[in-house]
Amino acid sequence: MKNERKNWFKARQKGSGWLPNSWQGWLVVFVWLLVVTGVISWLNLIFENIWAAMALSILWCSFMLGALTVIAHIKSDKPSRDSSPQ
């Protein structure tokens, strides 16, 4: 019996990136959104200087976007290199 892996994300048909393909993928996206918005809200509360909060928010979003990309890449079918319209 072959143990087949279920993909949490699927490659988009046009363009690049992934879309949630299972409840696990949707859970990852939902938790990711909660964490990102929670930390940004917290940063805005603890910093009186709006520029410091904004800079840290941008760094946080960049880090979290990279983390979501890595998770989607690991838990998906691999996207094709051909992005030309058909």
C-alpha positions in Angstrom: 0.0 0.0 0.0 1.5 3.3 -1.1 1.3 6.2 1.4 0.3 9.1 -0.7 0.9 12.6 0.7 -2.1 15.0 0.6 -1.1 18.5 -0.6 -2.2 21.3 1.6 -1.7 23.8 -1.2 -2.0 23.6 -5.0 -0.1 25.6 -7.6 -2.0 28.3 -9.3 -3.0 27.7 -12.9 -1.8 31.1 -14.0 0.9 33.2 -12.4 2.9 32.1 -9.5 2.1 31.0 -5.9 -0.2 28.6 -4.2 -3.8 28.3 -3.1 -5.1 26.4 -0.1 -6.2 22.9 -1.2 -7.4 21.3 2.0 -8.6 22.2 5.5 -5.0 22.1 6.7 -4.0 24.8 4.2 -6.9 27.0 5.1 -6.0 26.5 8.8 -2.4 27.6 8.1 -3.6 30.7 6.3 -6.1 31.6 9.0 -3.6 31.2 11.8 -1.0 33.1 9.8 -3.5 36.0 9.4 -4.3 36.0 13.1 -0.6 36.0 14.1 0.3 38.8 11.6 -2.5 41.1 12.6 -2.1 40.3 16.3 1.6 41.2 16.4 1.1 44.3 14.3 -1.6 45.5 16.7 0.7 44.8 19.6 3.5 46.7 18.0 1.3 49.7 17.5 0.3 49.6 21.2 3.8 49.4 22.7 5.6 51.9 20.5 4.8 55.6 20.9 6.8 56.4 17.8 4.6 55.5 14.8 7.7 55.2 12.5 9.3 52.6 14.7 6.1 50.6 14.8 5.7 50.8 11.1 9.3 49.7 10.4 9.0 46.7 12.7 5.6 45.9 11.2 7.1 45.8 7.7 10.0 43.6 8.9 7.5 41.3 10.7 5.3 41.0 7.6 8.3 40.2 5.4 9.4 37.5 7.7 5.9 36.0 8.0 5.4 36.1 4.3 8.6 34.2 3.8 7.5 31.6 6.4 4.2 31.2 4.7 5.9 30.8 1.3 8.2 28.1 2.7 5.3 26.2 4.3 3.3 26.4 1.0 6.3 25.2 -1.0 6.9 22.2 1.3 3.3 21.2 1.6 2.2 21.5 -2.1 2.7 20.1 -5.5 5.5 21.9 -7.2 4.4 24.8 -9.5 5.3 24.5 -13.2 7.8 26.9 -14.7 5.6 27.6 -17.7 3.5 30.7 -16.8 2.5 31.5 -20.4 -1.2 31.9 -21.0 -2.9 29.1 -23.0 
